[in-house]
């Protein structure tokens, strides 16, 4: 893909089967776990996209041996005990997941390390991980008093302290940062979060032989803890499931394009990632789940069968956000096809993604005919029966690019998407798959 505008015409219907790209969250964590192993790990179905390629480069900078052929990555790590000092700056590029988790690993290693990212990532908040790591004994300096990249871990020879950390917002990135750092702490490390965030890290660390405990607390809160192991026993082979966040675009497309039926095979169905499906069912969507089995990394995998459905508006609140945070922008499109209003609230986290996604979604979907009103922590969409079409821009946000393309398929006049190339961050074959299932 390039950065030229791409026009997506209306589709008569959508038909076919798809294998969506490998899960980005699991790909990141598999490579980062392999960095902490002393033996080679083969990661099958690794996502070869911009964010996860940055992760392979990062673990290589930390001393790991890496290779990637098609979607098979091999990583031989440096272990937990005597890691080498990185000899170059680690560039996380656009990946919030990478920078936040690898900061935890770097502080656990206890060596000097420098980190940066692209312009977008340098504007995203880092205090949410710098603060807890400082409480564990890490010394970190950075722009804005440690709020922004670039950041430097000064190194203290390791020696992180165990203890409990209460985080104000349910965040898998923050939780994972603390847990990865906790692998090299001097005792039990626990994280208490106010809601349930995605649990890929907990599942994978258990598969690596780590004693991980999960406890439900009153009010929907949860506590996750781990005992630092002597070594990480990463499985010799890990298979990454298909990314449900990528599948969500085809789910939404099939729901709103008349006569559609789309089957998505081999997709990850981790219950902390399927909140979007729960929201869709409340809206009357016809989505069938089948063939679910658990892989070696603890991730459930199955298939989705989606058919065009008559939708009704719904309220989506703060309790829904952690399990559907990446898919929430699609509610702007789905709400336009639903009967009544669709209200999203409690989603302030969207304002600190690749873009301010609340503002960007409202403005760009508004350009193609969605009647949408921006709110402080979400938006309200009026169900009008469809969208007109027009011109809009992804603003460099991969999820907005794909969401606008789906709007084009369902529109009356088509949508011209500026900077469609942003989709390559997580879904390099997006336009090819769009062509494969679209009947014009």
DAJO-V292177 format. One record per pair of residues at least 12 apart in sequence whose C-alpha atoms are under 8 Angstrom apart, sorted by the first residue. I is the first residue (numbers start at 1). J is the second residue. Records with the same first field share a line. If there is no record, write none. Layout:
BEGIN
I: J + J
END
This chain:
BEGIN
1: 420 + 421 + 424 + 428
2: 419 + 420 + 421
3: 418 + 419 + 420 + 421 + 422
4: 418 + 419 + 420 + 421
5: 416 + 417 + 418 + 419 + 420
6: 416 + 417 + 418 + 419 + 420
7: 408 + 414 + 415 + 416 + 417
8: 405 + 408 + 409 + 414 + 415 + 416 + 417
9: 408 + 409 + 411 + 413 + 414 + 415
10: 408 + 409 + 410 + 411 + 412 + 413 + 414 + 440
11: 257 + 409 + 410 + 438 + 439 + 440
12: 257 + 258 + 438 + 439 + 440
13: 257 + 258 + 259 + 260 + 438 + 439 + 440
14: 253 + 254 + 257 + 259 + 260 + 261 + 262 + 437 + 438 + 439
15: 260 + 261 + 262 + 437 + 438 + 439
16: 261 + 262 + 263 + 436 + 437
17: 262 + 263 + 264 + 265 + 437
18: 262 + 263 + 264 + 265 + 433
19: 242 + 264 + 265 + 266 + 267
20: 242 + 243 + 246 + 247 + 264 + 265 + 267
21: 47 + 242 + 243 + 246 + 426 + 427
22: 45 + 46 + 47 + 240 + 241 + 242 + 243
23: 46 + 47 + 240 + 241 + 242 + 243 + 244 + 245 + 268
24: 47 + 51 + 52 + 243 + 426
25: 97 + 200
26: 200 + 240 + 241
27: 46 + 47 + 52 + 240
28: 52 + 55 + 97 + 98
29: 200 + 201 + 204
30: 43 + 204 + 238
31: 43 + 55 + 56 + 59 + 75
32: 55 + 59 + 102
33: 205 + 232 + 234
34: 75 + 76 + 77 + 234
35: 59 + 64 + 75 + 76 + 77 + 78 + 79
36: 77 + 78 + 79 + 80 + 232
37: 76 + 77 + 78 + 79 + 80 + 231 + 232 + 233 + 234
38: 76 + 77 + 78 + 79
39: 76 + 77 + 236
40: 74 + 75 + 76 + 77 + 236
41: 74 + 75 + 76 + 234 + 235 + 236 + 237 + 238
42: 72 + 73 + 74 + 75 + 236 + 237 + 238
43: 72 + 73 + 74 + 75 + 237 + 238 + 239 + 240
44: 71 + 72 + 73 + 237 + 238 + 239 + 240
45: 71 + 72 + 239 + 240 + 241
46: 71 + 72 + 73 + 239 + 240
47: 71 + 426
48: 70 + 71
49: 424 + 425 + 426 + 427 + 428
50: 424 + 425 + 426
51: 92 + 93 + 94 + 95 + 98 + 425 + 426
54: 91 + 92 + 93 + 95 + 98
55: 92 + 98
58: 90 + 91 + 92
61: 86 + 87 + 88 + 89 + 90
62: 83 + 84 + 85 + 86 + 87
63: 77 + 78 + 83 + 84 + 85 + 86
64: 76 + 77 + 78
65: 77
79: 231 + 232
80: 109 + 184 + 230 + 231 + 232
81: 109 + 231
82: 109
83: 109
84: 111
85: 111 + 112 + 113
86: 111 + 112 + 113
88: 114
89: 113 + 114 + 115 + 116
90: 113 + 114 + 115 + 116
91: 115 + 116 + 117 + 118
92: 115 + 116 + 117 + 118
93: 116 + 117 + 118 + 121
94: 117 + 118 + 120 + 121 + 354
95: 117 + 121
96: 121 + 173
97: 173
99: 115
100: 126 + 129 + 173 + 174 + 177
101: 173 + 174 + 176 + 177 + 178 + 180
102: 177
103: 153 + 177
104: 133 + 177 + 178 + 179 + 180 + 181
105: 177 + 180 + 181
106: 153 + 181
107: 133 + 138 + 139 + 153 + 155 + 158 + 160 + 181
108: 158 + 159 + 160 + 180 + 181 + 182 + 183 + 184 + 185
109: 155 + 157 + 158 + 184
110: 138 + 154 + 155 + 156 + 157 + 158 + 159
111: 153 + 154 + 155 + 156 + 157 + 158
112: 152 + 153 + 154 + 155
113: 152 + 153 + 154 + 155
114: 150 + 151 + 152 + 153
115: 149 + 150 + 151 + 152
116: 149 + 150 + 151
117: 149 + 150
120: 354 + 355
121: 149 + 354
122: 148 + 149 + 150
123: 148 + 149
124: 148 + 352 + 353
125: 147 + 148 + 352
126: 146 + 147 + 148 + 149
127: 146 + 147 + 148
128: 174
129: 174 + 177 + 178
130: 146 + 147
132: 165 + 178
133: 178 + 181
136: 160 + 161 + 162 + 163
137: 159 + 160 + 161
138: 153 + 154 + 155 + 156 + 160
139: 153 + 154 + 155 + 156
140: 152 + 153 + 154
141: 153 + 154
158: 184 + 185
159: 184 + 185 + 186
160: 181 + 182 + 184 + 185 + 186
161: 185 + 186 + 187
162: 182 + 185 + 186 + 187 + 188 + 189 + 190
163: 187 + 188 + 189 + 190
164: 189 + 190 + 191 + 192
165: 189 + 190 + 191 + 192
166: 191 + 192 + 193
167: 191 + 192 + 193 + 194
168: 193 + 194
169: 193 + 194 + 195
170: 193 + 194 + 195 + 196 + 197 + 322
171: 193 + 197 + 198 + 322
172: 197 + 198 + 199
175: 191
176: 201
178: 191
179: 191 + 225 + 226
182: 226 + 227 + 228
183: 226 + 227 + 228 + 229
184: 228 + 229
185: 228
186: 228
187: 227 + 228
188: 225 + 226 + 227 + 228
189: 225 + 226 + 227 + 228
190: 223 + 224 + 225 + 226
191: 223 + 224 + 225
192: 221 + 222 + 223 + 224
193: 221 + 222 + 223
194: 219 + 220 + 221 + 222
195: 220 + 221 + 222 + 319 + 322
196: 220 + 221 + 222 + 272 + 322 + 323
197: 272 + 322 + 323
198: 272 + 273 + 322 + 323
199: 272
200: 299
203: 297 + 298 + 299
204: 297 + 298
207: 234 + 235 + 296 + 297 + 298
208: 232 + 233 + 234 + 235
209: 232 + 233 + 234
210: 226 + 227 + 228 + 229 + 232
211: 226 + 227 + 228 + 229
212: 224 + 225 + 226 + 227
213: 225 + 226
235: 296
238: 296 + 297
239: 295 + 296 + 297
241: 266 + 267 + 268 + 299 + 301
242: 265 + 266 + 267 + 268
243: 267 + 268
244: 267 + 268 + 269 + 273 + 274
245: 326 + 327
246: 426 + 427
247: 264 + 267
248: 276 + 327
249: 330 + 402 + 403 + 406
250: 262 + 406
251: 306
252: 330 + 334 + 406
253: 406 + 407 + 409 + 410
254: 306 + 307 + 308
255: 285 + 286 + 306 + 307 + 308 + 309 + 310
256: 308 + 309 + 334 + 337 + 410
257: 308 + 409 + 410
258: 308
259: 307 + 308
260: 306 + 307 + 308
261: 305 + 306 + 307 + 308
262: 305 + 306 + 307 + 437
263: 303 + 304 + 305 + 306
264: 303 + 304 + 305
265: 302 + 303 + 304
266: 301 + 302 + 303
267: 301 + 302 + 303 + 304
268: 299 + 300 + 301 + 302
269: 292 + 299 + 300 + 301 + 302
270: 299 + 300 + 301
272: 322 + 323
273: 323 + 324
274: 323 + 324
275: 320 + 321 + 322 + 323 + 324
276: 323 + 324 + 327 + 328
279: 314 + 316 + 320
282: 314
283: 311 + 312 + 313 + 314 + 338
284: 309 + 310 + 311 + 312
285: 307 + 308 + 309 + 310 + 311
286: 306 + 307 + 308 + 309
287: 304 + 305 + 306 + 307
288: 304 + 305 + 306
289: 302 + 303 + 304 + 305
290: 302 + 303 + 304
291: 303
310: 338
311: 334 + 337 + 338 + 339
312: 335 + 338 + 339 + 340
313: 335 + 338 + 339 + 340 + 341 + 342 + 343 + 383
314: 341 + 342 + 343
315: 342 + 343 + 344 + 345
316: 342 + 343 + 344 + 345
317: 344 + 345 + 346 + 347
318: 345 + 346 + 347
319: 346
321: 346 + 347
325: 347 + 350
326: 399
329: 357 + 358 + 361 + 399 + 400 + 403
330: 403
332: 361 + 362 + 365 + 370 + 372 + 381
333: 365 + 370 + 403 + 407
335: 381 + 382 + 383
336: 370 + 371 + 381 + 382 + 383 + 384 + 385 + 386 + 387
337: 383 + 384 + 385 + 386 + 387
338: 383 + 384 + 385
339: 383 + 384 + 385
340: 382 + 383
341: 380 + 381 + 382 + 383
342: 380 + 381 + 382 + 383
343: 378 + 379 + 380 + 381
344: 377 + 378 + 379 + 380
345: 375 + 377 + 378 + 379
346: 377 + 378
347: 377 + 378
348: 376 + 377 + 378
354: 396 + 397
355: 395 + 396 + 397
358: 374 + 377 + 378 + 379
359: 374
360: 395
361: 400
362: 374 + 379
364: 392 + 393 + 394
365: 392 + 404
367: 389 + 390 + 391 + 392
368: 387 + 388 + 389 + 390 + 391 + 392 + 415
369: 387 + 388 + 389 + 390
370: 382 + 386 + 387 + 388
371: 383 + 384
386: 410 + 411 + 412
387: 407 + 410 + 411 + 412
388: 411 + 412 + 413 + 414
389: 407 + 408 + 411 + 412 + 413 + 414 + 415
390: 413 + 414 + 415 + 416
391: 415 + 416 + 417 + 418
392: 404 + 415 + 416 + 417 + 418
393: 417 + 418 + 419 + 420
394: 417 + 418 + 419 + 420 + 422
395: 418 + 419
396: 419 + 422
397: 422 + 423
398: 420 + 421 + 422 + 423 + 424 + 425 + 426
399: 423
401: 417 + 418 + 419 + 420 + 421 + 422 + 423
402: 420 + 423 + 430
404: 417
405: 417
END
